[in-house]
Amino acid sequence: MEEGIKKYRDFYALKPNSPLVMKEFGWYCRERWESEGYIKPGENLHKLFGFDEPGVHILDYLGSWQAGVEPPFETKVLEDQGKYEIVQDHIGRHVKCFKGRRNGFMPEYVDHPVKDLKSWEEKIKWRLDPSTPIRYQRFDAQKDYIAKEVSRGKLLSELMPGGYMYLRTLIGPTELLYAFYDMPELIHECMKAWFELNDAVTAYHQKFFDLDEVFLDEDICYNKGSLISEDMIREFLFPYYQQLITNVKRRNRDKTRKVHFQLATDGASHKVIDLYKEIGLTFMSPFEAASGCNVVEIGKAYPDLLISGGFDKRIIAMGKDAIDREIDRIMPVMYKRGGYIPTCDHGVPEEVSFENYLHFRERLKEYSK
């Protein structure tokens, strides 16, 4: 088995004292590094920094962190505001962004497509029909490639939007909080469609391959804890999650295969570990240090939890001495523990210099051999 794939398998097996996977969460610093001449536009940073080949093949056909509408809305400019423009995006949201530059930054969300049951049914529900043939065409075209990846020993992870993120992209972050109280029937109708789509597409994939992971891109926390109450999570999200995970496990032909449940959320994610473990959480990321996440303490408190992230992006920007102190605090403990992938606790920000980041990666390599 190839070295990078073996590292991933050792990670999922929580194998202690084994070489750690070298990867990164992402970069917001590319433009700075390009402008300073350290990297070329479009350069493969994975190769530059010596990252391991991914040992997990992600099935990304369900919308990642956004509702997987099909067909998408027409993307078009609704209003020219000089420096800015109001654009309808592929989910039907109206977003304010810099003219001619819609990606690479957070736009201002002006409007969302779902206001009530009527707008849900007219604008969105039919776009989440699991029987729409185009939903399966890309997977069908890639089946042979996926089979080769599996034959090499790669794990298979089914990525989908978590219920909260899915609802937020349809209803809006503020409007959604009111809707939980004022329109609970709407929330359940949306979540029934979430379940039916994700379950049907996943079931189709499982006709050909067993799955190793259900991966929810959720972002349900902010810097003080969860954005909605535990009672709301249990009422509006967990029944649908639990049924989906149960179905995935039942459909796997290899009944000895462990199916992991990964949750990705920003903010104070450590405060919802116990809650999500109620329905089988095994893996969480990216553990933002600024929100009080200390991966050493979390790793000790939850020895069976797979952890990725946890390196404070601010410290990586401070310089080599600060980076060394953080490496020496985290890595010996987490290396001995196992089940840890060290990355920046979000995308590497612009203030991180190329020299500091290179030092950060070189120090981490000491634990990847």
Protein Blocks (a to p, Z undefined) as FASTA:
>chain_A
ZZklmmmmmmmnopghiacddddfbdcklmmmmmnopacehiafklmnopacdfbdcddf
eopjaccdddddddddfbdghjaccdddfkopacdddehiaghiacddfbdfblbfmlmm
mmmmmmmcfklmklmmmmmmmmmmmmmmmmnopacddddddfklmmmmmnopklmmmmmm
mmmmlmmmmmmmmmmmmmmmmmmmmmmbccfbdcddfklacfkbcfbdfklmmmmmmmmm
mmmmmmmmmmpmblmbccddddddehjlklmmmmmmmnopabdcehiaknopafklmmmm
mmmbcceejiafklmmnojklmmmmmmmmmmmmmmngoiacddfbdcdfklcfklmmmmm
mmmmmmmZZ
